[in-house]
Amino acid sequence: MQPIIGANISDFQVAGISYKKIEAETRGRFAISNDQYLSLTRKAHLFGIHEFFVLSTCNRTEIYGFAHDIQQLIELLCSETTGHANTFRDVAYTNSGEDAIRHLFEVGAGLDSQILGDYEIIGQIKSAVRFSKEQGFIGAFLERLVNGVLQSSKAIKNQTSLSGGTVSVSFAAVQYIRDKVAEINKKKILLIGTGKIGRNTCKNMVDYLETEKITLVNRTREKAKQLADELGLAHGNIEQLAALIDEADIILVATNGDEPVVLAEHFSRRQHKIIIDLSVPCNVENSIAFLDYIQLVNVDQLSKMKDETLAMRTAEVPKAILILKTHIAEFMDWCEMRKHVPVLKAVKTKLKEIHASRLFLQLFPMTTSQNFSGEDKIQRVINGMASKLRLQNHRGCQYIEAINEYLATGSD
């Protein structure tokens, strides 16, 4: 599917909400599941949207795409959320053109994350764009933009310490357990949900808590079994959830459901338990927070934990910004050159016509073996024209100059 607006950079827009203004419960009303995402791609054309992707994480929900009016993107997104479009508008931030481009670069670098330097966000961007691309909604502009974001994120990770220490929600959860729980190796841990966040959390627990008393549960049992086998852990069926919750001392919830999966009815006995809800929307029933024997923590509370590495990572921000500026400038140069693609193609076509014309062949007789060199000469002329257009945009003059240059070298 080809975008109908994509050539105009001012029509590239982003609308989103994040942890900066909205708490986890409200963010959950605008979270997008995979099924909802698929539905968005099926109806996007009804809103005049032909190139877009949605980034939905525990920190934010954002829609990026091409639209004449930002309201087209907002209406599309909110057509699948439980939250209303008017509520979204009241609290959303919007950017267009170069500001929207800069915002995505900052998000990909972890500069706009709830936990500064969050390294999980780049994987979430890749997954979101991959899904949209599979449905035919990623064109040349977004493909190049996201590649630039990935490259800049990699450069920042390699050249700075922005992602050192506690730099993800999944690691913050493990840090919380390590700080709050004594004799962790004697505690039974239940992890519900083995998607991207659940998988990262599980690996961090194995690496940093040095315990194997972890049981994995997932809606699709095979996913839980696969991760459990990989890490030497136990797994259970979702049908056993109530019994597994009852046995566990620590429960981590990393599901992506529209409704809570951990319910108040699961806690019939007054046993002290820690529950860490990494899901947005929250997948632990609200009333559980009022049980005095349950310690419930969500993603917003995790992000406020004392972070001994924060000062070090904050000091790396200026270095990261300099790297971003370089990559953004490279992308903007590419955007500028794309404006000249139609005229460059037109000149190349005209030069090929001249090259094949009878008059040209009479003036510059060539053998068949020399025809390939003619292609080389045409490309050299086009490359030179592209370089000149970069410096000054006088398309008509460059058109004439390119033809003259080719004719002047025709006999070479």
C-alpha positions in Angstrom: 0.0 0.0 0.0 1.5 3.3 -1.1 1.1 6.5 1.0 -0.6 9.4 -0.7 1.0 12.1 1.5 4.5 10.7 2.2 6.4 13.2 0.1 5.5 16.1 2.4 7.5 16.0 5.6 5.2 18.5 7.3 2.5 15.9 7.2 4.5 13.5 9.3 2.9 13.7 12.8 2.9 12.0 16.2 0.2 12.1 18.9 0.7 10.4 22.2 0.2 10.2 26.0 2.9 9.2 28.4 3.8 8.8 32.1 4.7 12.5 32.3 1.1 13.6 32.6 -1.0 10.4 33.0 -0.9 7.7 35.6 -0.8 4.0 34.7 -4.5 3.4 35.2 -5.5 6.1 32.7 -2.7 5.1 30.3 -4.2 1.6 30.3 -7.4 2.9 28.7 -5.4 3.9 25.6 -3.1 0.8 25.5 -3.2 -1.1 22.2 -3.1 -4.9 22.1 -2.0 -6.9 19.0 -5.6 -7.6 18.1 -6.5 -3.9 18.4 -3.4 -3.0 16.3 -4.5 -5.4 13.6 -8.0 -3.8 13.6 -6.4 -0.3 13.2 -4.6 -1.4 10.1 -7.8 -2.8 8.6 -9.7 0.5 9.1 -6.9 3.0 8.6 -7.9 3.9 5.1 -11.3 5.0 6.4 -9.5 7.8 8.3 -7.3 8.7 5.3 -4.2 7.1 6.8 -1.9 5.0 4.6 1.4 5.1 6.5 1.6 4.7 10.3 2.6 2.7 13.3 1.6 2.6 16.9 4.0 2.4 19.9 2.1 1.1 23.0 4.2 0.3 26.1 3.9 0.6 29.8 5.2 4.2 29.6 3.3 5.5 26.6 0.8 5.1 23.7 1.8 7.0 20.5 0.7 6.9 16.9 3.1 8.1 14.2 2.0 8.6 10.6 1.2 10.8 7.7 -1.9 12.9 7.9 -3.1 16.3 6.7 -4.7 16.8 10.2 -3.4 15.3 13.5 -7.1 14.5 14.4 -7.1 11.8 11.7 -4.4 9.9 13.7 -6.1 10.5 17.0 -9.5 9.4 15.8 -8.0 6.2 14.3 -6.1 5.3 17.5 -9.1 6.0 19.8 -11.4 4.0 17.6 -9.9 0.9 19.2 -9.3 2.1 22.8 -11.6 2.0 25.8 -10.6 5.7 26.5 -12.4 8.4 24.5 -10.8 10.6 21.9 -11.8 13.7 23.7 -10.0 12.5 26.8 -6.9 11.7 24.7 -6.9 15.2 23.2 -7.1 16.8 26.6 -3.9 15.2 27.8 -2.0 14.3 24.5 1.1 15.9 23.1 1.4 16.4 19.4 4.3 17.1 17.0 4.7 17.4 13.3 7.5 17.5 10.7 11.0 17.8 12.1 9.7 18.0 15.7 8.0 14.7 15.3 11.2 13.2 13.9 13.2 14.5 16.8 10.7 13.1 19.3 11.0 9.6 17.8 14.8 9.7 18.0 14.6 10.8 21.6 12.2 8.0 22.5 14.4 5.4 20.8 17.4 6.6 22.7 15.6 6.2 26.1 15.8 10.0 26.7 12.0 10.3 27.0 11.5 7.1 29.1 10.2 6.8 32.6 13.5 5.2 33.5 16.2 7.3 31.8 18.1 5.2 29.2 15.5 2.4 29.1 17.0 -0.1 26.7 13.8 -2.1 26.1 12.1 0.7 24.2 14.1 0.2 21.0 12.9 -3.4 20.8 9.4 -2.2 21.3 9.8 0.3 18.4 11.2 -2.5 16.2 8.3 -4.8 17.0 5.7 -2.0 16.4 7.1 -1.1 13.0 7.6 -4.7 11.9 3.9 -5.3 12.6 2.8 -2.3 10.6 5.2 -3.2 7.8 3.7 -6.7 7.6 0.3 -5.0 7.0 1.7 -2.7 4.3 1.7 0.6 6.2 5.4 1.4 6.2 6.8 3.3 3.3 10.3 4.5 2.3 10.1 7.5 4.7 9.3 5.5 7.8 11.6 2.7 6.9 14.5 5.1 6.6 13.5 7.1 9.7 13.3 4.0 11.9 16.6 2.7 10.6 18.1 6.0 11.6 16.6 5.8 15.1 18.0 2.2 15.5 21.4 3.3 14.4 21.5 6.3 16.7 20.3 4.2 19.6 23.0 1.7 19.0 25.6 4.5 18.8 24.5 5.9 22.1 24.6 2.5 23.8 28.1 1.9 22.5 29.5 5.4 23.0 27.9 6.5 26.3 26.8 5.0 29.6 23.2 6.2 29.2 22.0 2.6 29.5 24.1 1.6 32.4 22.6 0.4 35.7 18.8 0.2 36.3 17.5 1.0 32.8 14.3 -0.9 32.3 11.0 -1.6 34.1 11.9 -5.4 34.1 15.2 -4.7 35.8 13.6 -2.3 38.3 11.2 -5.0 39.3 14.1 -7.3 40.1 15.9 -4.5 42.0 12.7 -4.0 44.0 12.6 -7.7 45.0 16.3 -7.7 45.9 15.9 -4.6 48.1 12.7 -5.6 49.8 12.9 -9.4 50.3 15.3 -11.3 52.6 16.4 -14.9 51.8 15.1 -14.7 48.2 16.3 -18.2 47.4 13.7 -19.6 49.9 10.8 -17.7 48.3 8.4 -19.0 45.6 8.1 -16.7 42.6 5.3 -16.8 40.1 5.7 -14.9 36.8 2.4 -14.5 34.8 3.1 -13.6 31.2 6.1 -14.5 29.1 6.0 -11.9 26.3 8.8 -9.4 25.7 8.6 -7.8 29.2 8.0 -11.1 31.0 10.9 -12.8 29.2 13.3 -9.9 30.1 12.1 -9.9 33.7 12.5 -13.7 34.0 16.1 -13.6 32.7 16.9 -10.7 35.0 15.6 -12.7 38.0 17.7 -15.7 37.1 20.8 -13.6 36.6 20.5 -11.2 39.6 18.4 -13.0 42.2 20.2 -16.3 41.8 17.1 -18.3 42.3 15.4 -21.0 40.3 12.3 -21.2 42.4 10.4 -19.5 39.6 7.2 -20.8 37.9 6.1 -19.4 34.6 2.5 -19.2 33.4 1.2 -17.9 30.1 -2.1 -17.9 28.2 -0.4 -20.0 25.6 1.3 -22.8 27.6 3.9 -23.6 24.9 5.5 -20.1 25.3 5.8 -20.6 29.0 7.2 -24.1 28.6 9.8 -23.0 26.0 11.2 -20.2 28.3 11.1 -22.5 31.3 13.0 -25.2 29.5 15.5 -22.7 28.3 16.2 -21.4 31.8 15.7 -24.6 33.8 12.5 -23.4 35.5 9.1 -24.8 36.2 5.9 -23.8 34.3 2.2 -24.3 34.9 -1.2 -24.1 33.1 -3.3 -21.0 33.2 -6.1 -23.2 34.5 -3.9 -23.7 37.7 -3.5 -20.0 38.2 -5.5 -19.7 41.5 -3.5 -22.6 43.1 -0.2 -21.1 41.8 -1.0 -17.7 43.2 -1.9 -19.2 46.5 1.5 -21.0 46.7 3.6 -18.0 45.6 5.3 -15.5 47.9 6.1 -13.1 45.1 3.9 -12.6 42.0 5.0 -10.7 38.9 2.3 -9.9 36.3 3.5 -9.1 32.8 0.4 -9.9 30.8 -1.3 -7.7 28.1 -5.0 -8.3 28.9 -7.8 -5.9 28.7 -9.1 -7.3 32.0 -7.3 -8.2 35.3 -6.0 -11.7 35.5 -5.1 -11.5 39.2 -8.3 -11.2 41.2 -9.2 -10.5 44.8 -10.8 -13.9 45.0 -7.4 -15.5 44.5 -6.4 -14.4 48.0 -8.7 -16.3 50.3 -6.0 -16.8 53.0 -4.3 -13.9 54.8 -0.8 -14.6 53.5 1.7 -11.8 53.0 2.6 -11.5 49.3 4.3 -9.1 47.1 2.6 -8.4 43.7 4.4 -6.4 41.0 2.2 -5.4 38.1 4.2 -4.6 35.0 1.1 -4.4 32.8 -0.6 -1.4 31.2 -3.5 -1.5 31.5 -3.1 -2.9 35.0 -3.8 -6.6 35.1 -4.2 -6.8 38.9 -7.7 -6.1 40.3 -7.8 -2.7 42.0 -9.4 -3.9 45.2 -6.3 -6.0 45.9 -4.4 -2.8 46.8 -6.7 -2.5 49.9 -5.7 -5.9 51.3 -3.4 -5.1 54.2 -1.4 -8.4 53.8 -0.7 -7.7 50.1 2.1 -5.3 48.9 1.1 -4.2 45.4 3.5 -2.2 43.2 2.9 -0.9 39.7 5.2 0.5 36.9 4.8 4.1 38.1 5.9 3.2 41.6 8.8 1.1 40.3 10.1 4.1 38.3 10.4 6.2 41.5 12.7 3.8 43.3 16.0 5.0 44.5 18.4 4.6 41.6 22.1 4.8 42.4 23.1 5.0 38.8 20.7 7.9 37.8 23.3 10.6 38.4 25.8 8.8 36.2 23.3 8.3 33.4 22.0 11.9 33.6 25.6 13.1 33.1 25.6 11.1 29.8 22.6 12.9 28.4 24.6 15.8 26.6 26.7 13.1 24.8 23.6 11.3 23.7 22.0 14.5 22.4 25.1 15.3 20.3 24.9 11.8 18.8 21.2 12.3 18.1 21.8 15.6 16.4 24.3 14.0 14.0 21.8 11.2 13.0 18.9 13.6 12.7 20.9 15.8 10.4 21.8 12.9 8.2 18.1 11.9 8.0 17.1 15.4 7.2 19.7 15.5 4.4 18.2 12.3 3.0 14.7 13.9 3.2 16.0 16.9 1.3 17.5 14.7 -1.5 14.2 12.8 -1.8 12.6 16.1 -3.0 14.9 16.0 -6.0 14.2 12.3 -7.0 11.5 13.1 -9.6 13.7 15.6 -11.4 16.8 13.3 -11.3 14.7 10.5 -12.7 13.4 12.8 -15.4 16.9 13.9 -16.4 18.2 10.3 -16.4 15.3 9.3 -18.7 16.0 12.2 -21.1 19.7 11.4 -21.2 18.9 7.8 -22.1 16.7 9.0 -24.9 19.4 11.3 -26.2 22.0 8.5 -25.9 19.7 6.2 -28.0 18.8 8.8 -30.6 19.9 8.5 -34.2 21.5 12.0 -34.2 23.6 11.3 -31.1 24.8 8.0 -32.6 25.8 9.8 -35.8 27.7 12.4 -33.9 29.3 10.0 -31.4 29.4 6.6 -33.1 29.8 3.8 -30.4 30.3 0.1 -30.6 28.0 -2.2 -28.6 30.7 -2.8 -26.0 30.8 1.0 -25.4 27.1 1.2 -24.6 27.7 0.2 -21.1 30.2 3.1 -20.7 27.3 5.3 -21.8 25.3 4.1 -18.8 28.2 4.9 -16.6 28.5 8.4 -18.0 24.8 9.0 -17.5 25.1 8.0 -13.8 28.1 10.2 -13.3 26.2 13.2 -14.6 23.2 12.3 -12.4 25.4 12.0 -9.4 27.0 15.4 -10.1 23.6 16.9 -10.5 22.5 15.5 -7.2 25.5 17.0 -5.5 24.8 20.4 -7.0 21.1 20.3 -6.0 22.2 19.6 -2.4 24.0 22.9 -2.4 21.5 25.1 -4.3 18.1 24.2 -5.6 17.9 25.6 -9.2 16.3 22.6 -10.8 15.7 24.1 -14.3 19.3 25.3 -14.5 20.7 22.0 -13.3 18.5 20.1 -15.8 20.0 22.1 -18.7 23.5 21.9 -17.3 23.3 18.0 -16.9 22.2 17.6 -20.6 25.0 20.0 -21.8 27.5 18.1 -19.6 26.6 14.8 -21.1 26.7 16.1 -24.7 30.1 17.6 -24.0 31.5 14.3 -22.8 29.6 12.2 -25.4 32.7 11.4 -27.4 34.9 10.5 -24.4 
